[in-house]
Amino acid sequence: MLTRQTFWFLRHGQTDWNRVGRCQGRRDVPLSAEGEAEAHAAIRHLKDRGINGICSSPLKRARHTADIIGKALELPVADVPGLEEMDVGPYEGIVDYSWV
């Protein structure tokens, strides 16, 4: 018998590239100060929800977001290769989205 389990999905906090609309893809861009603040703000929404594990993309922005939350919830964070964002090749780093 399968046991029903709630799954929470949280996107990483802001990066400087997000702020200016730069396409990130798999480029390993770190969190901005605002992104760290967003991760800390998310903690109050995640406490006392019965969360028993945290998985993260190994990219810095996702891992740092997960580490901030994991520390507050006293849970380890497991990297899961394959959770990274889509590789957009030569479009990483551009701001012009007219190619979409």
FENCORUR-V359051 format. One line per field, one symbol per residue. ss: DSSP state (@ for helix, = for strand, . for the rest). A space follows every 50 residues. Layout:
ss = ???
//
This chain:
ss = ..............=@@@@@..........=.@@@@@@@@@@@@@@.... ...===...@@@@@@@@@@@@@@...===.........@@@.........
//
